[in-house]
Amino acid sequence: MGAAAFWERLKPAGGAEQKEQERQVGTWIVQLKKGLAAIAAAKSSQQFGREEETK
C-alpha cells in the first residue's frame, strides 16, 4: 500500500463530521484566546499596582 492510499484510508468518511469537529475546535480556540487575554489583563493590572505602591 502506498503512502497516498494509507492517508486516504485514514480520512473521515463524512465531510459533515469533519466540519463539526473543525467548528468545535474553532470554538475552543476562541474561548482559549479570551481566557488568555483575561489572564494577561489581570497580570498587567497586578504589575501596574505594584509599580504604584513603590512610588
C-alpha positions, -999 to +999 in steps of 0.1 A: +000+000+000+014+034-010+015+064+013-013+081-006-036+051-002-027+049+035-037+085+042-069+081+021-080+053+044-074+075+075-097+103+062-131+105+079-159+091+058-182+121+060-174+157+054-201+168+078-183+151+107-151+169+099-169+202+096-184+197+131-150+189+146-135+220+129-163+241+143-158+227+178-120+233+177-126+268+164-150+275+193-124+261+218-097+283+203-118+314+207-125+306+243-088+299+249-079+333+235-104+350+256-091+333+287-055+341+279-064+378+273-082+379+307-051+365+324-028+389+306-050+418+316-051+407+352-013+403+353-008+436+337-031+454+362-014+435+391+020+446+379+008+482+375-005+481+411+030+470+423+047+499+405+023+524+421+030+510+456+068+515+453+065+552+442 
